[in-house]
Every structure is written in structure tokens, then in C-alpha cells.
């Protein structure tokens, strides 16, 4: 896979290719940007290029040749000098057998799968490449363990940290790496890609808008939809339940939302056995919250007469009913409540309490008719 298969990240790719052409590649990078915008794909293409024994030029870009021994090993997904590092590797550490993947990146994973391997000579290529997923989950101990390598790196290594929350990395980590920033993917490109995967135009448009520029997230939702999770049907029902919601109905709807998230989790677990169930559960819960945010965002934007389409364009009548009861500022306040709920989901707070509180806050606003 080369850079040509990556959408809407021309600036990041151009920066990497320019450094490669000048022979000034850094020993460590942070690829920073939203989840699902192509950071891992770019890191994989970058690793392929760095490991290639005979790189070629294609216009203003460089690509792996696809023919050398390194490229053949890469195509076979068995390159001895490429090391993906992720927290689920904890099970394969010396003392981690039988242990579930934690929320944070364990220091043992960094020590055994990066630090212990970085100083040995490459096997096939001229260097080794390490790609650390979810670098925002590197705790203080893990980042401090990395500092020695970042300060005095071997000349034959390149480390790429993939990060969605740059503020969670220590200043000492950021100061010793080159930061490459990634932006959201154009929604029309996402919608077209989802239709190519088999979704109809209405669903593709909704998931593209809901993803907020995250192609990877939209593709996960499309996969869930095709696997029978019925995300789109769940969202249609949610909108019709949320707009006329009364305070007395909040606890019942919270129960329904949790049941919907559990159904999403069950399908997701069957599709992605490599990711911990805890992480998938949080993604399912955040998917439900994102649907609530989407409705409130539409409510906030509709009176402003903006040219961009509604996320819930297929239910514009329901958005209009909600906008008649809730002003833009009130909608923005409720969106802030939703993001607070997301922070609590990430912190592991009781799920039922999160949803009950969120719905009670929303129902207590002008969006809902009185009891």
C-alpha cells in the first residue's frame, strides 16, 4: 500500500516525502489528528518506503518499489524490521499471560516490544520502523521509558507515535519528536467510499456526516451495519424518541440506549476480536452519544441558515420540531453535556448513571414539551 491510497492528507504526505527526498528523515514522529483519518495507513506507507531497498519517485512523491526483497516481505505481511506496538500486546509480555488489555499502554509492552528491539541491527532493510498505536494512552511510566530512546536514538530506527489527543503526551515526549498533523477527511469522499462498500446513498450520507471527517470510524459503522447491527434503524428511532421526550420517560429511554449499545457491542465483538471488549464497549457507548450530538448539532445550525446539509437530513421534519423548542445556545449547552458524558465513558463511570443524567439534562430543557 502506498500514499496514493490515502484520502485528503496531502500536506502530511508532502512533508514526509520532502524530508525523505532531502535525506532528512527524523528518528521519531508523532502523527497527530482525529481517529480514523488515515494516520495508521500513512504510517504503514511511510514504513514501507523507509524499509524499501530501491525507492522510486512518482511525481513529487516517493513510493516503495514493490519489487525488492523488502517489498516482497512487506506484501507478505512478514517484514522482520517492522514492529507495530499496541496495548493488546500485554498478553504476550513476560508477566502478562492471561491478563486483559488495560486502558493505558503498559510500560512492559514498551520495554519488551520497542526498547528491547530497537538497538539490534535490522534484518533485511537499512533500518527498523516501530509504529505505536493509541499513543495518547501512553502513561507517564511508558513515556518516561521511551525518553532514553528518543534522546539517543540508534541511527537505524524510526519510531512513529499515532496520537488522537496530543495534549496527553508529556512535553518531553513532544519536544523529542517531529509532529505531523492530520486533518479530517472530506465528507463527500467518505460518502462515496461507503457507497462503494455497499451502503445505500441515504445511509452513506448519514454515516459520513456523523463521522465528522473520520473515514475509519465511518467504515467501522458501515461494517457494523452490513453485519446486522442496524445502527441506522437505531438512530431513526432515537430521533423520534428524543425530540418529544418527557422527564418521566428519561429512565426508560436510558435503558433502551444501553440495550442498543449492548447490541452494537455484540456485533462489534464478533467483527473485531483483537480489540479488548472494554474498548469496544466504550466505542459503542460513544457511538450512541454521537447520535444525540448529531441531532443537537442540527438543531443548533438550522435557525442559522447555514449552507451545509443537516446530519439528519433524512429526518429534517423532526429536526424542525426540535428547533422550534430549543434555541441555538441551549442546543450548544446540551452538546457540552454530551461531551461531558463522553469523558465519563472514557473514565469508566457507571453507564446507566451517565445516560440517565444526560437525558434528564436534555429533557429539562426547552427541547422537550412540559409534563
Phi, psi and omega in degrees: 000129179249185181294336185295341182270005184256129184274137160059027177235041185299321182295314180297316181294320179297321179296318179294315182293325178296316178295320180296317181296330180270358182069032184235042178291142180279160178280341181209140180230155164244119172267106188250132178167176181300161178293139171078024181255006176110014181296315181291319179298320178294319178297321179293317178295321178296316179297317178302317179293314181297327183275341183298141181272347182210068183300153180236159177260142175226093186069236179264013181242162174246146178221156172294148186290331181082000186241333186287175181298323179295315180295324178294321177294323179296315180297329178277003180055038181220041181283125184287351182249013177245128186229097171285136182237124181212158191294336178294349177290353180307323182300337184257007174282170185304317184250016187255004184299129178084355181270142179286157178294132181278176177289315180269163176285117182292145180295331179297324177296316179296318182292316188274331185252359176229296186299317182291339184256344191288332186272348179282157184287147176300152182271315188240322184257190181271352181205173173247149179234129178244129178241115183260111178280152178052051182296339177295345179264007172291117178282179184300319180297318181294318180292321178295325177295328180285336189302320181302316179291319181292329180281320182230069185285145171297149182290348185254026181226155170222128181246130178240121176259123179264122191222131175260343181230086186299329183293345180276351177272144180294148176305325180293328176289313182294326183288343182256012180226163173262128183266125175248122186263140180242138179253176179293154178275143180301133186295328179294325177293321179295314181300317179296321180295319180294323176296324176295336178276352176116000178282150175284167189299321182295312179294319180299318180295318180296310182294327177296316179291319181296329185289345181055043176088008180261098180298318181298316179296315180299321179293323176299315180296319178298319179296319177297318180300316182287341178272001176099012180288341178056045178301317183295316177298322177298318181293319179300315179293321180301315181299316182290336177274326187284320185299312180269016187300136174251159182304321183293344183262357188297316183294323178294319179291324176301319178297319180293322179294320178294322177295321177296318178296323179295321178296319177299317180299316182299317178293318182297320180298322178292333181270335187224076182288342184283335181271142182297147181296328178298315179296317180295323178298318179293323177295320179296316179296319180290332175297317178297315179298323180297329177292323176293316178300320181300316179296314181294326176296317177298318179298320181292323185275331189303314181291345183277349178067034180288151184282336183291144184291157174291148174294318178262051181298332179287347177232044183300329180294321178290323176298318179298320178297319179292320181293335179290341183251345187226125179280168181303319182292319177297319178298318179297322178296321180289328175296321177299323176297321179296318179292330174294321177297320178298318178298323179289323176301315180295331181274355177082022177291154181308125187295319182297317180296322180300310185287323178296315179296316181300313182291324176295322177294319181290316182292336178281001181260180182289352181293336185251144175293157183291163180286000000 
